[in-house]
Amino acid sequence: MGPRSFSRPLTFVFFLFFTLSLATNVIAGVKQYQFNIQVANVSRLCHTKPIVTVNGLFPGPTIYAREGDRLRINVTNHAHYNISIHWHGVKQNRNGWADGPAYITQCPIRIGQSFVYDFNVTGQRGTLWWHAHILWLRATVYGAIVIMPKPGTSYPFPQPSIEFIMILGEWWNNDVEEVVRQGNQLGLPPNTSDAHTINGKPGPMFPCSEKHTYVIEVEAGKTYLLRIINAALNDQLFFAIAGHNMTVVEIDAVYTKPFSTNAILIGPGQTTNVLINADQAPGRYFMAAHPFMDAPLSVDNRTVTAILQYKGISTDIVPTFPHLPKMNDSSFALAYNSKLRSLNSLNFPANVPTGVNRRMFYTIGMGIDPCPSCRNGTRVVASLNNITFSMPDIALLHAHYHKIKGVFATDFPDNPPKAFNYTGVPLTANLQTVVTPIPRLSKIAFNSTVELVLQDTNLLSVENHPFHLHGYNFFVVGTGIGNFDPVNDPKKFNLVDPPERNTVGVPTGGWAAIRFIADNPGVWFMHCHLELHTSWGLKTAFVVEDGPGPNQSILPPPDGLPSC
């Protein structure tokens, strides 16, 4: 049961990276990669289909760097779609040109063309990831980013013997873009995925998947670091390992106060590093993940498995299955998230903003709009403060930098048009969702301290929403269930050691409050990381103005920037 050959550990691959040629022309401090966007035939679940890949790999190659390195990644598009790549969680200081979301910070790379993403990794170390940021292509175009600490700097937790990367994803038997097109024709959500995957493999509980099972080998008495990434398009996931507790030490490339847990919750876009001790009876143990969904909505409810196997144990032994939280276990989800705290040590302080210059309150809503071209006559839309985002025809950053008029407006409201009982009885009325001809953005003064409260609503249905902000980390100073109370809830904010993230899960029927200092000029996308909701318009962008200093303005655009 499971493959006979074991997956190579991260440390071995990392050694090869420096000694052979996973990166080309390696110079101290500069890492160069070649990403060829190409179609490859891949078989899963008894189906073979062509998918878009990087270098023919699924998942794609891992980017390795050290804190302070410069990365130059040449992306050449040989596929039949336009493409752009987002380096998820990299702050891209003053350099939104390298951020990647199509039509936000760049025009996509056209078929047959190339573009070099050139950026520095400054003040960050840990696990991030990269993925396509156009259409639903990130279903197969994704990979890990591993940022090692500066030379001579150790982890603030016990040094692991070996590290493994584990990327959680989804698999569709049919062409994903065709599945989405069919859903749009109906005005309904597209079909859910046919399987979840770990490193592109669904595991032995799926048909034709005995050889498509990810396996790691451990030795008794040693400690291992798992770098876990949720690259799924539409599912939050519980993850557990049979018989083994995990110690959480990092989220979204920020060190945390360590705590032990028998399972983790990880939303799309998020990363979590955990330590595991090989301290159980030598055997074979399933590592498993399935969705967390505490709303009456359809998800792919199947369980993906991989295998943790002790060295010297026969592969004929049937692995033990872990205890995963129930799919609707909101109590576990809330309790788990409440344990996440920034390390806040002398070397890794949590510089939480205290005074606030700009307060925003965004409601998250779903609605039904007329759609004459849809077979049902209607379509589902999503909105922030009742505004559904309109995608532009040219990149917003280009328009902002070159002061091109008429591409976007900067009148996005800081509050919804009307207050109501946001999480009360299900609301099916259309609250006049606005779809404007050009996107409406929010302008923020440089170096402002921003507090944003994201409020889920019961418009059509409550749901957990993982929101990602490009160009920044933020502190999650508070979360709660029900309607946000602007008088009493801020009194309970954690301003000492709140978790620092780039993607926050807004709890089902609840709210999340984040704070950040707007010290990175540019146009920065903020969106729900459920691809379904993003495609329905659950997104916006911040225009952060230049500062007065010489190093406080947007860098000039690079040579070779794609045009629309």
Long-range contacts (C-beta under 8 A, 24 or more apart in sequence): 1-204, 1-210, 1-315, 1-316, 1-318, 1-319, 2-204, 2-210, 2-213, 2-215, 2-284, 2-307, 2-309, 2-315, 2-319, 3-211, 3-213, 3-215, 4-315, 6-215, 6-216, 6-217, 6-309, 7-164, 7-199, 7-214, 7-215, 7-216, 9-162, 9-163, 9-164, 9-216, 10-62, 10-146, 10-162, 10-163, 10-164, 10-165, 10-227, 11-162, 11-163, 13-62, 14-64, 14-146, 14-148, 14-163, 17-64, 22-61, 22-64, 23-64, 29-68, 29-69, 29-70, 30-69, 30-70, 30-71, 30-72, 31-63, 31-64, 31-65, 31-69, 31-70, 31-71, 31-72, 32-71, 32-72, 32-73, 32-74, 33-61, 33-63, 33-71, 33-72, 33-73, 33-74, 34-73, 34-74, 34-76, 35-60, 35-61, 35-73, 35-74, 35-75, 35-76, 35-85, 36-76, 36-78, 37-75, 37-76, 37-77, 37-78, 37-79, 37-83, 37-109, 37-141, 38-78, 38-79, 39-78, 39-79, 39-80, 42-140, 42-200, 43-208, 44-171, 44-173, 44-195, 44-197, 44-200, 44-201, 44-202, 44-206, 44-208, 44-209, 44-212, 45-171, 45-173, 45-194, 45-195, 45-202, 45-206, 45-207, 45-208, 45-209, 46-207, 46-208, 47-173, 49-173, 49-174, 49-175, 51-139, 51-140, 52-79, 52-81, 52-83, 52-132, 52-137, 52-140, 52-141, 53-140, 53-141, 54-141, 54-143, 57-143, 58-140, 58-200, 59-142, 59-143, 59-144, 59-167, 59-169, 59-199, 59-200, 59-231, 60-130, 60-141, 60-142, 60-143, 61-143, 62-143, 62-144, 62-145, 62-146, 62-165, 63-130, 63-143, 63-144, 63-145, 63-146, 64-146, 64-148, 65-121, 65-145, 65-146, 65-147, 65-148, 66-121, 66-125, 66-147, 66-148, 66-149, 66-150, 66-151, 67-121, 67-122, 67-123, 67-124, 67-125, 67-147, 67-148, 67-149, 67-150, 67-153, 68-120, 68-121, 68-122, 68-150, 69-120, 69-121, 69-147, 70-118, 70-119, 70-120, 70-121, 71-117, 71-118, 71-119, 71-120, 71-121, 72-116, 72-117, 72-118, 73-116, 73-117, 73-118, 74-114, 74-115, 74-116, 74-117, 75-109, 75-114, 75-115, 75-116, 75-117, 76-113, 76-114, 77-109, 77-110, 77-111, 77-112, 77-113, 77-114, 78-111, 78-112, 79-111, 80-111, 81-111, 81-134, 81-135, 81-137, 81-177, 82-108, 82-109, 82-110, 82-111, 82-134, 83-108, 83-109, 83-132, 83-134, 83-137, 83-141, 84-108, 84-109, 84-132, 84-133, 84-134, 85-117, 85-130, 85-131, 85-132, 85-133, 85-141, 86-130, 86-131, 86-132, 86-133, 86-470, 87-117, 87-119, 87-128, 87-130, 87-145, 88-128, 88-129, 88-130, 88-131, 88-145, 88-269, 88-468, 88-502, 89-124, 89-128, 89-129, 89-145, 89-252, 89-253, 89-271, 89-473, 89-502, 90-119, 90-121, 90-124, 90-128, 90-145, 91-122, 91-123, 91-124, 91-471, 91-472, 91-473, 91-520, 92-119, 92-470, 92-471, 92-520, 92-522, 93-120, 93-122, 93-520, 94-520, 94-521, 94-522, 94-551, 94-552, 94-553, 94-554, 94-555, 95-119, 95-120, 95-522, 95-555, 96-397, 96-470, 96-471, 96-522, 96-523, 96-524, 96-554, 97-397, 97-555, 97-557, 97-558, 97-561, 98-558, 99-470, 99-471, 99-522, 99-524, 99-525, 100-133, 101-133, 101-134, 101-470, 101-525, 102-133, 102-134, 103-391, 103-392, 103-393, 103-394, 103-395, 103-396, 103-564, 104-395, 104-396, 104-397, 104-470, 104-523, 104-525, 104-541, 105-395, 105-396, 105-397, 105-470, 105-522, 105-523, 105-525, 106-395, 106-397, 106-398, 106-561, 106-562, 107-394, 107-395, 107-398, 107-561, 107-562, 107-563, 107-564, 108-134, 108-562, 109-562, 110-562, 113-562, 114-560, 115-560, 115-561, 115-562, 116-558, 116-560, 118-558, 121-147, 124-253, 125-149, 125-150, 125-153, 125-253, 126-250, 126-252, 126-253, 126-254, 126-255, 126-271, 126-273, 127-165, 127-227, 127-228, 127-229, 127-250, 127-253, 127-271, 127-272, 127-273, 128-252, 128-253, 128-271, 129-167, 129-229, 129-231, 129-271, 131-231, 135-177, 135-180, 136-176, 136-177, 136-180, 136-233, 136-531, 136-535, 137-176, 137-177, 138-231, 138-233, 138-531, 139-169, 139-170, 139-172, 139-176, 139-233, 140-176, 142-167, 142-169, 142-231, 143-167, 144-227, 144-229, 146-227, 147-253, 155-249, 156-249, 156-255, 156-343, 156-345, 156-347, 156-348, 157-247, 157-249, 157-255, 157-258, 157-275, 158-223, 158-275, 159-223, 160-223, 160-224, 160-225, 160-275, 161-219, 161-222, 161-223, 161-224, 162-222, 162-224, 162-225, 163-224, 163-225, 163-226, 163-227, 164-216, 164-224, 164-225, 164-226, 164-227, 165-199, 165-227, 165-229, 166-198, 166-199, 166-214, 166-226, 166-227, 166-228, 166-229, 166-287, 166-306, 167-198, 167-199, 167-200, 167-228, 167-229, 167-231, 168-196, 168-197, 168-198, 168-228, 168-229, 168-230, 168-231, 168-232, 168-237, 168-239, 168-266, 168-289, 168-304, 169-196, 169-197, 169-198, 169-200, 169-231, 169-232, 170-195, 170-196, 170-197, 170-232, 170-233, 170-234, 170-235, 170-300, 171-195, 171-196, 171-197, 171-200, 171-202, 180-535, 184-374, 184-379, 185-374, 185-375, 186-374, 186-375, 186-376, 187-371, 187-374, 187-375, 187-376, 187-377, 187-378, 187-379, 187-380, 188-376, 188-379, 188-380, 189-298, 189-380, 189-532, 190-532, 192-234, 192-298, 192-299, 192-300, 193-232, 193-233, 193-234, 193-235, 193-300, 194-300, 194-302, 195-300, 195-302, 195-304, 196-232, 196-235, 196-237, 196-289, 196-290, 196-291, 196-300, 196-302, 196-303, 196-304, 197-304, 198-287, 198-289, 198-304, 198-305, 198-306, 199-306, 201-306, 202-304, 203-288, 203-304, 203-305, 203-306, 203-307, 204-305, 205-302, 205-303, 205-304, 205-305, 206-302, 213-305, 213-306, 213-307, 214-306, 214-307, 215-306, 215-307, 215-308, 215-309, 216-306, 216-307, 216-308, 216-309, 217-309, 217-310, 217-311, 218-276, 218-278, 218-308, 218-309, 218-310, 218-311, 219-278, 219-310, 219-311, 220-278, 220-279, 220-282, 220-310, 220-311, 221-278, 221-279, 222-277, 222-278, 223-275, 223-276, 223-277, 223-278, 224-275, 224-276, 224-277, 224-278, 225-249, 225-273, 225-274, 225-275, 226-273, 226-274, 226-275, 226-276, 227-271, 227-273, 228-264, 228-266, 228-271, 228-272, 228-273, 228-274, 229-270, 229-271, 230-266, 230-267, 230-268, 230-269, 230-270, 230-271, 231-268, 232-268, 233-268, 233-530, 233-531, 233-532, 234-268, 234-299, 234-300, 234-530, 234-531, 234-532, 235-268, 235-291, 235-292, 235-293, 235-299, 235-300, 236-265, 236-266, 236-267, 236-268, 236-291, 236-292, 236-293, 236-464, 236-466, 236-505, 237-265, 237-266, 237-267, 237-289, 237-290, 237-291, 237-292, 238-263, 238-264, 238-265, 238-289, 238-290, 238-291, 238-292, 238-324, 238-325, 238-327, 238-329, 238-332, 239-263, 239-264, 239-266, 239-287, 239-288, 239-289, 239-324, 240-264, 240-287, 240-288, 240-289, 240-322, 240-323, 240-324, 240-325, 241-276, 241-285, 241-286, 241-287, 241-288, 241-308, 241-322, 242-285, 242-286, 242-287, 242-288, 242-308, 242-319, 242-320, 242-321, 242-322, 242-323, 243-280, 243-281, 243-283, 243-285, 243-320, 243-322, 244-276, 244-277, 244-278, 244-279, 244-280, 244-285, 244-308, 245-276, 246-274, 246-275, 246-276, 247-274, 247-275, 247-276, 248-272, 248-273, 248-274, 248-339, 248-340, 249-273, 249-274, 249-275, 251-340, 251-499, 251-501, 252-473, 252-500, 252-501, 252-502, 252-503, 253-502, 254-342, 254-343, 254-348, 254-473, 254-499, 254-500, 254-501, 255-342, 255-343, 255-345, 255-348, 256-340, 256-341, 256-342, 256-343, 256-499, 257-341, 257-342, 257-343, 257-344, 257-497, 259-339, 261-336, 261-339, 262-322, 262-323, 263-322, 263-323, 263-324, 263-325, 263-332, 263-336, 264-336, 265-292, 265-325, 265-332, 265-333, 265-336, 265-337, 265-505, 267-464, 267-466, 267-503, 267-505, 267-529, 268-466, 268-503, 268-529, 268-530, 268-531, 269-466, 269-468, 269-502, 269-503, 269-529, 270-466, 270-501, 270-503, 270-505, 276-308, 278-310, 282-310, 282-311, 282-312, 282-313, 283-309, 283-310, 283-313, 283-317, 283-319, 283-320, 284-308, 284-309, 284-310, 284-313, 284-315, 284-317, 284-318, 284-319, 284-320, 285-309, 285-319, 285-320, 285-322, 286-319, 286-320, 286-321, 286-322, 287-322, 288-321, 288-322, 288-324, 289-324, 290-324, 290-327, 291-327, 292-325, 292-327, 292-328, 292-329, 292-333, 292-464, 293-327, 293-328, 293-464, 294-328, 294-329, 294-330, 294-333, 294-464, 294-508, 295-461, 295-462, 295-463, 295-464, 295-508, 296-461, 297-461, 297-463, 299-327, 301-327, 330-507, 330-508, 333-464, 333-507, 334-481, 334-507, 337-479, 337-505, 337-507, 340-476, 340-499, 341-494, 341-497, 341-498, 341-499, 342-475, 342-497, 342-498, 342-499, 342-500, 343-497, 344-496, 344-497, 350-475, 350-496, 350-497, 350-498, 350-500, 352-475, 352-477, 352-495, 352-496, 352-497, 352-498, 352-515, 353-449, 353-451, 353-475, 353-515, 353-516, 353-517, 354-495, 355-449, 356-449, 356-450, 356-451, 356-515, 357-445, 357-448, 357-449, 357-450, 358-414, 358-444, 358-445, 358-448, 358-449, 358-450, 358-451, 358-518, 359-414, 359-450, 359-451, 359-452, 359-453, 360-414, 360-415, 360-442, 360-450, 360-451, 360-452, 360-453, 361-414, 361-415, 361-416, 361-452, 361-453, 361-455, 361-484, 361-486, 362-416, 362-452, 362-453, 362-454, 362-455, 362-540, 363-416, 363-422, 363-455, 363-457, 364-454, 364-455, 364-456, 364-457, 364-465, 364-506, 364-528, 364-538, 365-431, 365-433, 365-457, 365-459, 365-460, 366-459, 366-460, 366-461, 366-463, 366-536, 367-430, 367-431, 367-433, 367-459, 367-460, 368-428, 368-430, 368-460, 369-430, 369-433, 369-435, 380-460, 380-536, 381-433, 381-435, 381-536, 381-537, 382-528, 382-533, 382-536, 382-537, 382-538, 383-433, 383-434, 383-537, 383-538, 384-538, 384-539, 384-540, 385-412, 385-413, 385-415, 385-416, 385-417, 386-416, 386-417, 386-431, 386-432, 386-433, 386-434, 387-412, 387-413, 387-433, 387-434, 387-436, 387-440, 387-540, 388-433, 388-434, 388-435, 388-536, 388-537, 389-439, 389-527, 389-537, 389-538, 389-539, 389-540, 390-435, 390-436, 390-437, 390-438, 390-439, 390-537, 391-439, 392-438, 392-439, 393-564, 394-564, 395-564, 396-439, 396-441, 396-523, 396-541, 396-543, 397-522, 397-523, 397-554, 398-557, 398-561, 400-522, 400-523, 400-543, 401-554, 401-557, 406-438, 407-438, 408-438, 408-439, 408-440, 408-441, 408-543, 409-436, 409-438, 409-439, 409-440, 409-441, 410-440, 410-441, 410-442, 410-443, 410-543, 411-440, 412-440, 412-441, 412-442, 412-540, 414-442, 421-483, 422-455, 422-456, 422-457, 422-458, 422-483, 423-456, 423-457, 423-458, 423-462, 423-481, 423-482, 423-483, 423-509, 423-510, 424-458, 425-458, 426-458, 426-460, 426-461, 427-457, 427-458, 427-459, 427-460, 428-459, 428-460, 431-459, 435-537, 439-540, 439-541, 440-540, 441-523, 441-540, 441-541, 441-542, 441-543, 442-540, 442-541, 442-542, 442-543, 443-542, 443-543, 443-545, 444-518, 444-542, 444-543, 444-544, 444-545, 445-518, 445-545, 446-518, 446-519, 446-521, 446-544, 446-545, 446-546, 446-547, 446-548, 446-552, 447-517, 447-518, 447-519, 447-547, 448-517, 448-518, 449-515, 449-516, 449-517, 449-518, 450-515, 450-516, 450-517, 450-518, 451-477, 451-513, 451-514, 451-515, 452-513, 452-514, 452-515, 453-484, 453-511, 453-512, 453-513, 454-504, 454-506, 454-511, 454-512, 454-513, 454-514, 455-483, 455-484, 455-506, 455-511, 456-506, 456-507, 456-508, 456-509, 456-510, 456-511, 458-509, 462-508, 462-509, 463-508, 464-505, 464-506, 464-507, 464-508, 465-505, 465-506, 465-528, 465-530, 465-533, 465-538, 466-503, 466-504, 466-505, 466-506, 466-528, 466-529, 466-530, 467-503, 467-504, 467-505, 467-506, 467-512, 467-526, 467-527, 467-528, 467-529, 468-502, 468-503, 468-526, 468-527, 468-528, 468-529, 469-502, 469-503, 469-514, 469-516, 469-524, 469-525, 469-526, 470-524, 470-525, 470-526, 471-520, 471-522, 471-524, 471-544, 472-502, 472-516, 472-518, 472-520, 472-524, 473-500, 473-501, 473-502, 473-516, 474-500, 474-501, 474-502, 474-504, 474-514, 474-515, 474-516, 475-499, 475-500, 475-514, 475-515, 475-516, 476-500, 476-501, 476-504, 476-512, 476-513, 476-514, 477-513, 477-514, 477-515, 478-512, 478-513, 479-506, 479-507, 479-510, 479-511, 479-512, 479-513, 480-507, 480-510, 480-511, 481-507, 481-509, 481-510, 482-509, 482-510, 482-511, 483-511, 484-511, 484-513, 489-513, 503-529, 518-542, 518-544, 519-547, 519-552, 520-544, 521-545, 521-546, 521-547, 521-552, 521-553, 521-554, 522-554
